[in-house]
Amino acid sequence: IQQKLDLLKNNAHNTVNSLLDTLALNLAAKVDDKIANGETIGLLEGIPFGIKDVYMLQGSYTTASSNLLKNYKSAYTATAIQKLLDAGAIPIVKENCDSFGHGSSSENTIFGAVKNATDTNLVAGGSSGGSAVNVAKDFTVFSIGGDTGGSVRQPAGYNNIYGLKPSYGRISRYGLMAYASSTDCVGPLAKSIEDIRIVLNIMSGKDAKDQTSYASAEINEDSILNSDSIKTVGYFKNFIESDAIDVQVKADFLATIEKIKAKGITVKALDFFESETLVSTYYTLAMAETASNLSRLDGTNYGNRIEAENLKETYAVTRSENFSEETKRRIVGGNQVLSQGFSDEIYLKGLAIRNQISENFNNDFNEVDIILSPVTPSTPPKIGDSLKDPHAMYLSDAYTVGFSLGQLPTLTIPQGTATGLQITAAKKNDELVLKFANFLK
Ligand code: GLN
């Protein structure tokens, strides 16, 4: 209880979820019984974990940290979460985040800004900030975040833990509240590569309820220990030479590169798209998708309905009163991008650049096995600062969004004093990412 109260100071938790407490206690009692009966228990049985508050868990509140869904109770359970429950893991908390995943700081939430695990004056990062802080503070052994454009990797980096965005489709999205469906990924955060591997294996697999999901082979423990197949590593020159990069982030990254060379790996500097291009392509598509996905939230079937004179007014008032400023900015932007007269020029152009980005990655992975990058150009800002300038906040996503558009597997590992190292491999090669992380240890 003391630990839970301490954590409330970081705002990592959402609604004090007594329903969840009851579920957790019941599950824990079953594990206790098994142990008392001398039965052997599975690897995850009794292990406490956290869930970003955008996943359905039947009977619990799923608020997306938004006023609109403040009182919404999940009617079913997400596939990825169900697989963890089936393995005996115990969900103990729904975690605070930027509402609907919109943000990079976990300040865009009705539950108060999430505070960084090491310095409470700083943001935890986002949007899966609560998930990262709970792991960093040992309240959960692992947490399940959601990563659309960096939301697992960036808070993992800001809180010095591990966070994986698997290949798009490796884990079913069924029951993850959709933000941008073409890049949304279910992603674990934990304190070790081994924990990431175990949880990834359990959640992976084809699901009839998500047509973009695919079947994948289990990644076994021994295969990660052998990194012989990794000969060449690349990094993007323009990321490291950019004026926007913090000196410490750059120094730590270059120190890692030296360490890799000393281990006999060839390192290549690669060309890549400018930050502005990556960020504007990602936000064009993500806003279009979120405007479309969130159109269902009008107070008719879900959420906090605010009655007005007529139906149209009811929709308008419900949405304008309940969505945050940031979410409204994205809905307005997204609808503009999709509207007649603009969609060819903006949306279709965004799709075309996305194809070029993917093409670029295909060429890169003919030359290198792994691509490395810092997770962010700078260290975590003070609470309040990123709210002042949305464009600056979007630009802070420059190093993560390209890999999302490419649907690649990419993992944050702690790195020196700065904000984490991002390890990326070709699509569906999640195993190689974990191998390389282990090799660097
Ligand atoms: N910061 C990015 C955005 O706001 C990524 C968020 C996410 O991955 N959910 O879109």
Residues whose N, C-alpha, C, O or C-beta is under 5 A from the ligand:
A	BS01	LIG	G101 H102 G103 S104 G126 S127 G146 D147 T148 G149 G150 S151 D397
